[in-house]
Amino acid sequence: MKKIYLHTTDALKKTSIEKICSEQQISLYTLGYPDLNKTISGICGIQLKAGKEHKQPPVMYTLPEVMLFYGINDNALDDFLDAYNAAGIEKIKRKAIVTPANLGWTLYELAEELGKEI
């Protein structure tokens, strides 16, 4: 099943993304502060053995916009991104495909790592 996990505080952006997801039969899930310390595998419902100790977010941490793609092949991802760009939706800078390499990271750790690439 094609899934996108999204955190944004922009209601118009979220509505526009929901429309594209609906048209392309992609399930959209909302991420929030309760997900900060969850692993990506936990968010996606994938069972993993207990892993390493994780970094904790600072007390007043602000979760940035983030979008995770799970179960979406290259063609479907291209179709989604083409529709996203054609709709003129403001870019989300922190985007990632769920991979074996990031399954053990928490949402906080992934958001911070993606922030280094901006």
TORKOL-4160 file (C-alpha; in steps of 0.2 Angstrom, whole numbers, padded with zeros to 4 digits, m for minus):
118
<pt num="1" X="0000" Y="0000" Z="0000"/>
<pt num="2" X="0006" Y="0017" Z="m0005"/>
<pt num="3" X="0008" Y="0029" Z="0010"/>
<pt num="4" X="0014" Y="0046" Z="0014"/>
<pt num="5" X="0017" Y="0052" Z="0032"/>
<pt num="6" X="0016" Y="0071" Z="0034"/>
<pt num="7" X="0018" Y="0085" Z="0046"/>
<pt num="8" X="0014" Y="0102" Z="0042"/>
<pt num="9" X="0005" Y="0116" Z="0051"/>
<pt num="10" X="m0001" Y="0124" Z="0034"/>
<pt num="11" X="m0019" Y="0118" Z="0032"/>
<pt num="12" X="m0020" Y="0124" Z="0014"/>
<pt num="13" X="m0005" Y="0114" Z="0010"/>
<pt num="14" X="m0011" Y="0099" Z="0019"/>
<pt num="15" X="m0028" Y="0100" Z="0009"/>
<pt num="16" X="m0019" Y="0101" Z="m0007"/>
<pt num="17" X="m0008" Y="0086" Z="m0003"/>
<pt num="18" X="m0024" Y="0076" Z="0003"/>
<pt num="19" X="m0032" Y="0080" Z="m0014"/>
<pt num="20" X="m0017" Y="0073" Z="m0024"/>
<pt num="21" X="m0016" Y="0058" Z="m0013"/>
<pt num="22" X="m0034" Y="0054" Z="m0015"/>
<pt num="23" X="m0032" Y="0055" Z="m0034"/>
<pt num="24" X="m0017" Y="0044" Z="m0034"/>
<pt num="25" X="m0024" Y="0031" Z="m0022"/>
<pt num="26" X="m0011" Y="0035" Z="m0009"/>
<pt num="27" X="m0015" Y="0034" Z="0010"/>
<pt num="28" X="m0010" Y="0050" Z="0019"/>
<pt num="29" X="m0006" Y="0050" Z="0038"/>
<pt num="30" X="m0003" Y="0065" Z="0049"/>
<pt num="31" X="0013" Y="0065" Z="0060"/>
<pt num="32" X="0013" Y="0076" Z="0076"/>
<pt num="33" X="0023" Y="0078" Z="0092"/>
<pt num="34" X="0017" Y="0062" Z="0099"/>
<pt num="35" X="0027" Y="0053" Z="0085"/>
<pt num="36" X="0044" Y="0062" Z="0089"/>
<pt num="37" X="0051" Y="0048" Z="0099"/>
<pt num="38" X="0044" Y="0034" Z="0088"/>
<pt num="39" X="0055" Y="0025" Z="0076"/>
<pt num="40" X="0051" Y="0026" Z="0058"/>
<pt num="41" X="0048" Y="0007" Z="0058"/>
<pt num="42" X="0035" Y="0010" Z="0072"/>
<pt num="43" X="0026" Y="0024" Z="0063"/>
<pt num="44" X="0025" Y="0013" Z="0047"/>
<pt num="45" X="0019" Y="m0002" Z="0057"/>
<pt num="46" X="0035" Y="m0013" Z="0054"/>
<pt num="47" X="0042" Y="m0024" Z="0067"/>
<pt num="48" X="0060" Y="m0022" Z="0071"/>
<pt num="49" X="0071" Y="m0029" Z="0085"/>
<pt num="50" X="0075" Y="m0017" Z="0099"/>
<pt num="51" X="0089" Y="m0005" Z="0092"/>
<pt num="52" X="0101" Y="0008" Z="0099"/>
<pt num="53" X="0097" Y="0021" Z="0111"/>
<pt num="54" X="0090" Y="0037" Z="0103"/>
<pt num="55" X="0093" Y="0055" Z="0105"/>
<pt num="56" X="0079" Y="0065" Z="0114"/>
<pt num="57" X="0072" Y="0081" Z="0106"/>
<pt num="58" X="0075" Y="0097" Z="0116"/>
<pt num="59" X="0061" Y="0102" Z="0128"/>
<pt num="60" X="0054" Y="0116" Z="0117"/>
<pt num="61" X="0058" Y="0107" Z="0100"/>
<pt num="62" X="0048" Y="0113" Z="0085"/>
<pt num="63" X="0044" Y="0099" Z="0073"/>
<pt num="64" X="0048" Y="0105" Z="0056"/>
<pt num="65" X="0038" Y="0101" Z="0040"/>
<pt num="66" X="0042" Y="0083" Z="0035"/>
<pt num="67" X="0036" Y="0071" Z="0022"/>
<pt num="68" X="0039" Y="0052" Z="0022"/>
<pt num="69" X="0036" Y="0041" Z="0007"/>
<pt num="70" X="0033" Y="0022" Z="0011"/>
<pt num="71" X="0028" Y="0008" Z="m0001"/>
<pt num="72" X="0029" Y="0020" Z="m0016"/>
<pt num="73" X="0039" Y="0014" Z="m0031"/>
<pt num="74" X="0049" Y="0026" Z="m0042"/>
<pt num="75" X="0035" Y="0029" Z="m0055"/>
<pt num="76" X="0022" Y="0032" Z="m0042"/>
<pt num="77" X="0034" Y="0044" Z="m0033"/>
<pt num="78" X="0037" Y="0053" Z="m0049"/>
<pt num="79" X="0019" Y="0055" Z="m0053"/>
<pt num="80" X="0015" Y="0062" Z="m0035"/>
<pt num="81" X="0029" Y="0074" Z="m0036"/>
<pt num="82" X="0024" Y="0080" Z="m0054"/>
<pt num="83" X="0006" Y="0083" Z="m0047"/>
<pt num="84" X="0013" Y="0092" Z="m0032"/>
<pt num="85" X="0024" Y="0103" Z="m0042"/>
<pt num="86" X="0010" Y="0106" Z="m0055"/>
<pt num="87" X="m0002" Y="0111" Z="m0041"/>
<pt num="88" X="0010" Y="0125" Z="m0036"/>
<pt num="89" X="0011" Y="0119" Z="m0018"/>
<pt num="90" X="0026" Y="0126" Z="m0008"/>
<pt num="91" X="0040" Y="0114" Z="m0006"/>
<pt num="92" X="0043" Y="0104" Z="0009"/>
<pt num="93" X="0062" Y="0103" Z="0012"/>
<pt num="94" X="0063" Y="0088" Z="0023"/>
<pt num="95" X="0057" Y="0073" Z="0013"/>
<pt num="96" X="0063" Y="0055" Z="0014"/>
<pt num="97" X="0059" Y="0038" Z="0007"/>
<pt num="98" X="0058" Y="0025" Z="0020"/>
<pt num="99" X="0072" Y="0014" Z="0018"/>
<pt num="100" X="0081" Y="0000" Z="0029"/>
<pt num="101" X="0094" Y="0013" Z="0033"/>
<pt num="102" X="0082" Y="0025" Z="0042"/>
<pt num="103" X="0069" Y="0012" Z="0049"/>
<pt num="104" X="0078" Y="0012" Z="0066"/>
<pt num="105" X="0078" Y="0031" Z="0068"/>
<pt num="106" X="0066" Y="0041" Z="0077"/>
<pt num="107" X="0056" Y="0054" Z="0068"/>
<pt num="108" X="0066" Y="0067" Z="0078"/>
<pt num="109" X="0082" Y="0060" Z="0072"/>
<pt num="110" X="0076" Y="0059" Z="0054"/>
<pt num="111" X="0070" Y="0077" Z="0054"/>
<pt num="112" X="0086" Y="0083" Z="0061"/>
<pt num="113" X="0097" Y="0073" Z="0048"/>
<pt num="114" X="0086" Y="0079" Z="0034"/>
<pt num="115" X="0089" Y="0097" Z="0041"/>
<pt num="116" X="0107" Y="0095" Z="0038"/>
<pt num="117" X="0105" Y="0092" Z="0020"/>
<pt num="118" X="0095" Y="0108" Z="0017"/>
